[in-house]
Amino acid sequence: MPKIVLATINARHIHASLGLRCLLANMGDLQSQTEIREFTLESRPVDIAEQLLAGRPAIIGLGIYIWNCEQSTRLVSLVKAVSPETMLVIGGPEVSHEWETQRIVQEADYLVTGSADLSFAALCRSLLAGAVPESRVIHSEPPLLQRLASPYPLYGDADIAHRLIYVEASRGCPFRCEFCLSALDRSAWLFGLEQFLAEMDRLLQRGARHFKFVDRTFNLKLEQSLTILDFFLARMEPDLFLHFEVIPDRLPEQLQSRLRKFPPGSLQLEIGIQTFNPAVAERISRKQDYRKTRQNLDWLRRETHAHLHADLIVGLPGEGIASFAAGFDQLIALAPQEIQVGILKRLRGTPIVRHSDQFSMRFNPNPPYDILSNDRIDFASMQRLNRFTRYWDLIGNSGRFRETLPALLGEAPFERFMQLSEWLYAATGQVHRIALKRLFELVYQGLVTQLGIEPDTAASLLGQDYRRTGSKGLPGFLQAEGARERAGAAGRISRNTRQLRYSS
C-alpha cells in the first residue's frame, strides 16, 4: 500500500493533472511509495474520502484550485474526522495566497505555497522520519527548472488514449496584468528545449495526439516557439491537435510562416484580448498594441486554418456596459471562431483588488470570486451580463449555429444578442441544461418574435444548422415546414469535437 497519495478534483475526466505528475516525478526515493488519484466534480466528497483512506496512507497531498476549493474543503473535513492520524498536506494556486483565514488551511495539517515540485517531497521525508517542521506553512520558491524530473512518463496509456495531455515549455510570465496570478511572477523561465522535445517525441510515439500547452505566453521567445512548431510540423498526422496561448500583438513574419503550414483541425490559439479600451488596459497594467492586435487577428483568420479562441472580460475597473459592448462588436467583426466572455474574478493574491474602493468593485466572497457589481454596472445588470455569457457559450461558441449566427447578430451584435438573451431567460428561467432540440426551437422563436427575422428565413438557416448536428428528431419549426429527418452519424468521439464543428 502507498504511504503517500497525491490527489485532486479535476473539473472533468478528460483533464489530466499535470501538477500531480510534476510532484510525483520529483518524489525521488519516495516515488515508489506514492500514487496519484484523480477525481471529478461529480464525485461526492464522502466517496472520495473513502477511496483515499482505503489504503491507509500516512500522507495525503491535495491540489486545491478555484474550481474544486469548496469540495476539497468538505473533503478535508471528512478525512480529518474519520482518520485524524492521516497527515493532510494541501497546496495549489487557491491556497498559495491570502491563506490565513481559509477554513481548508486551518483544518489541514500542512500547507505548501507556490511551486511545490521539490518542497512537497522534502516535507514528506521529514514527516515520515518523525521530524516535525518548525511551521505548518511551507513557502516554496520557484525551483530551477533544470533540476526537475520530467512528469511526462507518468501519463498512463489510458491518459494518452482518452484525455488531454497538458505540457509546459515555460513557466511564469513577464507581464503584469492585474487580474491574473501571473502578475505575481518575476519573469518567465524556459525548460531545456532539447529535453522537452525529446519528451514530446516519446509521447507522440506512445500515441499522444492532443497537446495543450499551459505556457502563459507561448510566443514570448521567438526562437523557442519556432523550434517547437517546426518539431510538430515535421510529425504532423491527421489527428494531431495543439493548443497554445499567444500574445496577440506579437506575430513576426517567421512565426506567421509556420502558422500558415498547419492544416485544418490541427491548431487552436487562445488569444487574450480582455478589453479594447486602452484606458482600462493601462489601468490594469496590461500592455497591448491594439492596432497590431487587430491586424494579427485579421491575418490569422484570412491566412491560417487555426481555430481562434479570443477572450474578453466583463467588469474590469472603469469599463461599463457600453465600452464592453463596443469591444465585443469589434471582436465579432474580426471573426474568431470563439469569443470567451468571462466575468472578472478576484483571484486570491492578484493586484486587481487595489481598484476596489475607487471603482466600488464588489466580489462574490465564495469561489469563483466573480464580480457582482461596480460603479458602472450594478448587480442586476451584472446578472444580465452573466446570462449573456452563458447563452453566448451555448449559441455563439458552440459551432452549431454557423449559418444562423450572422443573421442573429446583424449590424449590432451585442445589442441583438443581449435582446435574445433577455428573452431566453424570461421564457425559460434557465441558463444551462437546455436540450439541443429545445435550444433550436427557442432560438427560432427568439429570431422571429424578438429580432424581426422572417419565419421562412429563420427556419431555413436553423434547419441547415440542425441537420449538421446529426441529431435525431426534428424541432417543431422544421416539422411545420415539412422537413425530413436525417440520420445522425455515429463514430469515434474526438477530443476537439467543438472545434471540428467549425470545419465540417
N, C-alpha and C positions, 0 to 999 in steps of 0.2 A: 504494500500500500504506500502511496506517496506521502511524504512528510509535509509537502508544500503543494497547495493548489492555487493556481493563478486563474482568476475568473473575472468575467464581466458580463453585462447585459447589453447585447447589441440591439440596434433598432430593428433589424430584420435578419433573418437567417442568412441571406445572401452576403451579408457583411462579415468578413473575417477579420478579427482584431490584429492589426499589425503591432499595436502596443504590447499585447501579451506575449507575442512571439519575440519581440525585442528583449523583454525581460527574461524569458526562458532561455534565449540564446546566450545570455550573459550570466547564467547561474553558475558557470564553472563546474566545480566538483559536486554541486548540489543539483545539477541538471537531471541526473538520473533519478533523483528523488522528488522531482517536480513534474506536475502535469497541468495542462490547460483545460478549463471547462468553460464553454461559451453558451449563453442563454439568449433569449429574446424577450422583448417587452410583453409578449403574450404569456410568458411563463409566470406563474404565481410565486411570490417570494417564499412562501412556505414550502413549495415543491423544490425550489432552488436550494433552500437551506437543507432539506432532506438529502438531496443529491450531493451537496458539498460535504456534508458531515458523514456520509455513508462510509467513507474510508478512514474516518477519524484522523484527519490531518492535524499536524501540530500548528501549522500556519496557513491561513487563507489570505491571499492578496487580491484585493478587488480594485478594478479600474472604474473610476467614477467620472461620468460625463454629464453634460447638461440634460441629455435625453433620458438618462437612467438614474439620476440622483434620488428621486423620490422613491422608486422601487428599491434601490440599493440601501436607502436609509431603513426601510422596513426590513430588508434582508439582514442587515447588521444587527438590528434589534432582536430578530428571531434567533440568529446564530448565537448571540451572547446569552439569550435567555435559556436556550437548550443546552449549549455547550460553553459555559463561561471560561473553561480552561483553554479553548481554542484561541490562539492569538490571531487577531484580525488586523491586517495592515491595509490601509487604503491609500490611493494615490490617483493622479489624473488631473486634467485641467480644472474640473469643477471644485476640487478641494485644494488646489495649489495656491489660491489667493483668497483673502477675506475668510479664512477658515475658522477664526477664533470662536464664532458664535454658532457654527453649524452643528446641528444635532448629530449628524453622522460622524463628525470628527470627535465629538465628546464621547460617543458610545464605542468607537473603535479603539483598539489598543495603541496603534501607531499610525502616524501619517507621514508619508514621504511626498514632499512637494517637488515640483519641477521634473526634470528628466531623470527618471529613476533607473535607467538601464543598468547602472553599476551599484547604486546605493541600496536598491532593494535586496540584491544578493548579499551585500555586506551586512545589512540588518539581519537577514535570515541566519547567517553564520553566527552572529552574536547571540541571537535568541536561542538557537539550538545548542549553543555552547553554555547556556545559562548565564551569559553576561548581559545584564540589564543596561540598555543605553541611558545616558545621562538625561536625555529628553525624549519624550514620546513623539516629538515632531522633528523629523529629519529633513533638512533643506538641501536639495541637490543642486549642484552647479552643472551647467551643460558639459557633458563629457567630451573628451577628444574623440571625434568620430572614428579616427584610425584605430582606437583601442577597442572598438565594439565588435563583437562577433555578429555574423550575419543571421538575420531572422528567417531568411527565405527558405532554407531547407526544412523549416518547421511548418510550412504549408503542406498539409497532407494531400494525398491523391483525391480525396473527396472534396477538399477545398478547391483544388485546381479544376476539378470537373464541374463543380456546381456553384462556386462563389466568386466574388470579386477578389482579385489579388491586389492588395494595396502595397505600393512600393514608394521609396523615397530616395531621390538622388541628392537632396539637400535638406537641411533643417534651418528654421529661422527665417527671418525676413528683415530687410534693411529699412522698410518703410514704417511709418508711424501712424497709420490710420487708427483713430482713437476708438472705434467700435470693435476692434479686433484684438485678440490676445497677442497676436504677433507684434503689436505696438510695444510690448514689453521686451522683445528680443533686442539684443545689442547689435546683431548682424545676422548674416546668413552664412552657414557653413556647408561645405561640399563634402560628400562622401568620395572616397577614391574611385575615380571613374572606371579604371581598368577592372577592379574587383567587382564593382557594381554591375558592369555589363556582363562579366563572366557569370554572375548570379542570375541575371536576366536570361542569358543563354541557357543555363541549366533549367530554369523554369519553362522556357519555351520547349526544350527537349522533353520535359515531363508532360507537356500538353497544355500549359497555361496559355490562354489566348485573350483574356480580358484584364488589362493592367490599368489600375487607377493610381496615378502619381499624386501623392499628398503634398508635394512641394508647394509652398505658398506662391512662389514666383518662378515658374519653370524656365521662362525665357530671360531670367536675370543675367546669367553668364552665357553669352552667345556661343562660345566655343563648346562648352559642355552641352548646351541644347542641341547644337548641330550634330555632335557626335552621337548623342542618344537617338535623334531622329534618323540619322543615317544607319545606325545599328538596326532599328526596327524596319526601315525601308528595305534593307538587304535581306530581311527574313519575312517579308510580307506574305501572308496567306489570307485566303478569303474570309476566315472567321477571326482574324486578329483585330482587336479593338483597343485603342489607347485613349486615356483621358488625362488632360493636362490643364492646370490653371495658369493663365498667362496674363502678363501686363498688357493692357490694350493699346498703349501708345508706343510700344517698343517692338516693332516688326521690321527689322532691317532687311535689305534685299536678300542676303544669304538665307535668312530664316524663311522668307517668302518662297524662295526657290524650293526648299524642302517641303513646305506645307502643300504646295501645288501637287506634289507627287503622290500624296496619299489617296487611295481610291475611295469611292463612296462607301460609307458604313464603317470606316476604319478609325476615324479620328473625331474626338469631341474636345472642344476647347471651352473651358469655363472662363468667362471674361467679366471681371468685376468693374462695373461702371459705377454703381452705388448712387450717384447723383450727377445730373448735368448742370447743376447750379454751382458756378465757380466760387461764389462767396461761401456756400455751405461746405464745399470741399476744402477750402482753405481753413475754415473754422475747425474742422476735424483733422487737420494736418494731413490731408490727402493730396498728394501731388499728381496731377494728371493733365496732359496736354489734350484738350478736347478736340482740337482740330485734327490732330493725328489719330485720336481715338475714332472719330467718325470716318476718317479716310481708311483706317485699317479694317474697321468692321465692314465697310462697303466693299473693300478689296477682298476680304475673306469670303463674303457671300458671292461675289462675282467670279473669283479666280480659283477657289478651292472647293473641295467636297466636304470640308469639315462641318460637323454639327456644332453650331454655336449656342452656348448657354450663357446668356448675359444676365447679370444681377443688378437689381435696383433695390434701394432700401427706403421704406416708409418711416417717417418720424425723426429724421436727423435734425439736430438743433438748427433752427432758423429756416426750415423748409416746410411750407404749408402745402395744402392740397393743390392749389393752382400751380405751384412750382413743380411738385411731383408729377402732376398730370402732364405738364409741358415736357418733362423728361421722358415720361412713358411714351408720349406721342412721338418724340424724336427717335426713341429706340424702336418703336414699331416701324417707322419709316426706313430704318436700317435693316430690318427684316431678319434678325437672328431667329433660328428655329424655336428657341425657348427664351422666355424672359422670366427669370425667377424673381418675383416680387416678394421681398422679405420684410417683415416688421422688425424694426430696430430692437435689439436685445441688449440689456446691460449685463454683459458677461462679467463675472467676478474678476476684479483686478484691472479692468480696462479703463483708460482715462476719460472715456466719454462722460463719466459721471461728473466731471468738473463743470459741465454746462447745465447741470440740473436746476440750479437756482435761477440763473439768468433766463432760461427758456421754459421754466415751470415744467420740467420733464418729470412725469410720474411713471414709475415702472412697476410691473407685477412683482410682488415680493416672492413669488414662487416660480420655479422653473416653468417656462424658459425665460423668465425675466423680461418679457416683451413690454414695450412702451404702451401705456394706457392713455396718455394724453400729454399735450404740451401747450405752449402758449398760442399756437396756431391751429392745433387740431384737438378739439375737445373729445371726451370719452366716447360719446355717441358716434361722432364722425370717424374716430379710430376704429370702432367696431364695424362700421360700414366698410372701411378700407380692409379690415381683416377678412371680411366676407368676400370682397373683391378679389383678394389674393387667392382664396380657396377656390372660387369659381373660375378664376383665370387658370389655375393649375388644371382643373377638370376639363376646361374647354380650350383655352388658348394654347396651353403647353402640351396637351395630350397627344397631339398629332392626329387626332381623329376627325378634326373639323377643317381640313385643309381647304376644301372648296368653299365652305360656308364662311370662314373667318373674315376674308376681305369684305364681303357684303355686310357682315355683322358690324365690323369696326368702322367702315365708311371713311369719311373725312375727319371724324372726331373720335379717335379710338378710345381714349379714356372715358370721355363723356358717355359714349354709347355703351361701352361695356359696363360702366357703373350703373347706367339705367337698367340694363339687363340684370345685373347683379341684385339690385334693389327689388326688382320684380320677382326674381327666382326665390329670394329669401321670403318675401311676402307670400308667395304661392306655396312654398314647401316647409319653411322653418328649418331647413337642413342645409348644411354646407359640405357634407360628405356622406358616404354610403348611399349614393343615388345610383340605382341600377342603370346600366348603359342605355337600354331601350327607353327607359323613362327619361333619362337625360336628353336624349334626342327629341323626345316628344315635348319636353319643357322648352328646349331651345327653339323648336318650331313655333310653339305658342308665343314665346317672347319675341321672336323675329317679326311675327305677323301683328301681334297686338301692341307691342311696345316700340318697335323700331321701324314700322311702316313698310316692311317688305311684303311684296305681293305673295299670297299663299302658294301660287304655282311656282314662283321663283324659289321660295324657301323650301318647298317640298323637293324640287329638282336638285338644289345644292345639297341639302341634307341627305337626300336619297343616295347621291353619289358617295358621300362620306360614309353613310351607314353600311352600304354594301361592301365598302372596302374593309370594314371591321370583320367581315365574315361571320357575324353573329346570326344566330337562328331566330326566327320570328321577326315580324315587321312592326314598327311603330304604327300607331293609328293613322297618322297623316299619310303614310305610304300605302296602307291598306285602302284608304279612301281614294287614292289615286289609281288603285288597281294594279299596284306594283307587284312583282313576283319575288318571292323569297329566293335568295341564292345561298347555297350551302356554304357553311364556313369551312375554311381549310384547316386541316389538322396537321400537326408536325412538331418538330423539336422547338421548345421554347428557348429563345435567345436571351442572353443576359443584357442585351441592349435593345430590347423589344421596342421601347418608346422611341428611340432614335430611328429604328427601321420604318416606323410609320410615316416618316417624312420622305422616305425614298422609295417606298413601294408603289 
